[in-house]
Amino acid sequence: MIKIIIEKMEQSSKFSSKLVFTSVLLFIITVIALIILITDKNLQTDFGAVKPYYYHWYGLLFLAIFTFVCGILTLSKNSRLSRYSSILGGVIPLIFIIIDVFILYKSVGFYSYIQFAQYLFGISRYPYSLPYIPGLFDVYTALLFLELILALMIKSAE
């Protein structure tokens, strides 16, 4: 069914199937971010230290909205806007993740960026943490990298 939709979009406009695929990836990334926002009690409350919602929660909400908007703009008939929004949809969230892990780790109570990275990217539950889905942030980050690589390949190929 998705193949039929992509084929019709390509026939009726200037859509590239590659750009449509990156747009779909951006929408999937948005859904994963929303699942993290709903399920991660540590993100919501700074590991129980504050009432919902903690500013890191709002940061991820911003990234979810940003990624969604980039997904929509990737479907634009303007090829330059489509390409740049597909690239920005991957690169901006990844920059935020790098800043968060390496600079802001103390603001969430970790003593080192390694501890924070173990919490974010561990596949098992971090000790003494509130309920969350381990590995979900890994999927989120991996899909961002995949989307960015594809977006850069489209830019250089077309």
C-alpha positions as CSV (number, residue, x, y, z in Angstrom):
1,M,0.0,0.0,0.0
2,I,2.8,2.4,0.9
3,K,4.5,1.5,-2.5
4,I,1.3,2.5,-4.3
5,I,1.1,5.8,-2.5
6,I,4.7,6.6,-3.3
7,E,4.2,5.7,-6.9
8,K,1.2,7.9,-7.2
9,M,3.0,10.8,-5.5
10,E,5.9,10.4,-7.9
11,Q,3.6,10.4,-10.9
12,S,1.5,13.4,-9.8
13,S,4.4,15.6,-8.7
14,K,8.1,16.1,-8.4
15,F,8.4,13.8,-5.3
16,S,11.4,11.6,-5.2
17,S,10.8,8.2,-3.6
18,K,14.0,8.7,-1.6
19,L,12.6,12.0,-0.1
20,V,9.3,10.3,0.6
21,F,11.2,7.5,2.4
22,T,13.2,10.0,4.5
23,S,9.9,11.8,5.3
24,V,8.4,8.5,6.5
25,L,11.5,7.9,8.6
26,L,11.1,11.4,10.2
27,F,7.5,10.6,11.0
28,I,8.5,7.3,12.6
29,I,11.2,9.1,14.6
30,T,8.5,11.5,15.8
31,V,6.3,8.7,17.0
32,I,9.3,7.1,18.9
33,A,10.0,10.4,20.5
34,L,6.4,10.7,21.6
35,I,6.5,7.2,23.1
36,I,9.6,8.2,25.0
37,L,7.8,11.3,26.2
38,I,4.8,9.3,27.4
39,T,6.7,6.3,29.0
40,D,9.9,7.7,30.5
41,K,9.1,8.7,34.0
42,N,12.8,9.7,34.6
43,L,12.6,12.2,31.7
44,Q,9.3,13.5,33.0
45,T,10.4,14.1,36.6
46,D,14.3,14.2,36.6
47,F,14.4,10.8,38.2
48,G,11.6,11.7,40.7
49,A,13.2,15.0,41.9
50,V,10.6,17.3,40.4
51,K,7.0,17.2,39.5
52,P,6.2,16.6,35.8
53,Y,7.4,18.0,33.5
54,Y,11.2,18.5,33.6
55,Y,12.9,20.8,31.1
56,H,14.6,17.8,29.3
57,W,11.0,16.6,28.6
58,Y,10.2,19.8,26.9
59,G,13.5,19.6,24.9
60,L,12.5,16.2,23.5
61,L,9.0,17.5,22.8
62,F,10.5,20.3,20.8
63,L,12.6,17.8,18.9
64,A,9.5,15.7,18.2
65,I,7.7,18.7,16.8
66,F,10.8,19.8,14.8
67,T,11.2,16.4,13.3
68,F,7.5,16.2,12.4
69,V,7.7,19.6,10.7
70,C,10.8,18.6,8.8
71,G,9.0,15.4,7.7
72,I,6.2,17.6,6.3
73,L,8.6,20.0,4.6
74,T,10.5,17.1,3.0
75,L,7.3,16.5,1.0
76,S,7.4,20.0,-0.3
77,K,7.4,20.5,-4.1
78,N,10.4,22.8,-3.7
79,S,13.3,20.4,-4.1
80,R,15.8,22.6,-2.2
81,L,13.4,22.9,0.8
82,S,12.8,19.2,0.7
83,R,16.4,18.3,0.7
84,Y,17.5,20.7,3.4
85,S,14.6,19.9,5.7
86,S,15.4,16.2,5.3
87,I,19.0,16.9,6.4
88,L,18.0,19.3,9.2
89,G,15.5,16.7,10.5
90,G,18.4,14.4,11.3
91,V,21.2,16.7,12.1
92,I,19.5,19.1,14.6
93,P,18.2,16.3,16.9
94,L,21.6,14.6,16.8
95,I,23.4,17.9,17.8
96,F,21.0,18.2,20.7
97,I,21.7,14.6,21.8
98,I,25.5,15.3,21.7
99,I,25.1,18.5,23.7
100,D,22.8,16.8,26.2
101,V,25.1,13.8,26.8
102,F,28.5,15.6,26.9
103,I,27.6,18.9,28.4
104,L,24.3,18.7,30.3
105,Y,24.7,15.4,32.1
106,K,25.2,17.1,35.5
107,S,21.9,18.8,35.2
108,V,20.1,15.5,35.4
109,G,22.2,14.2,38.4
110,F,24.9,12.2,36.7
111,Y,28.5,12.5,37.7
112,S,29.9,11.8,34.3
113,Y,28.7,11.8,30.7
114,I,29.5,8.0,30.6
115,Q,26.9,7.4,33.3
116,F,24.3,9.4,31.4
117,A,25.2,7.7,28.1
118,Q,24.8,4.3,29.9
119,Y,21.3,5.3,31.0
120,L,20.3,6.6,27.6
121,F,21.8,3.9,25.4
122,G,21.7,0.9,27.7
123,I,19.6,-2.0,26.7
124,S,18.9,-3.0,30.3
125,R,17.2,-0.8,32.9
126,Y,19.6,1.6,34.7
127,P,19.9,1.0,38.4
128,Y,17.6,2.9,40.7
129,S,15.7,4.5,37.9
130,L,12.0,5.0,37.5
131,P,10.0,3.1,34.8
132,Y,11.1,3.6,31.2
133,I,11.7,1.4,28.1
134,P,15.4,0.6,27.8
135,G,16.7,0.6,24.3
136,L,14.0,3.0,22.9
137,F,16.4,5.9,22.9
138,D,18.9,3.7,21.0
139,V,16.3,3.1,18.3
140,Y,15.5,6.8,18.2
141,T,19.2,7.8,17.8
142,A,19.9,5.0,15.2
143,L,17.0,6.1,13.1
144,L,18.2,9.7,13.2
145,F,21.6,8.6,12.0
146,L,20.0,6.4,9.2
147,E,17.7,9.3,8.1
148,L,20.6,11.7,8.0
149,I,22.8,9.4,6.0
150,L,20.0,8.8,3.5
151,A,19.2,12.5,3.3
152,L,22.9,13.3,2.6
153,M,23.0,10.6,-0.1
154,I,20.0,12.1,-1.7
155,K,21.5,15.6,-1.7
156,S,24.7,14.4,-3.3
157,A,23.0,12.1,-5.8
158,E,20.5,14.5,-7.2
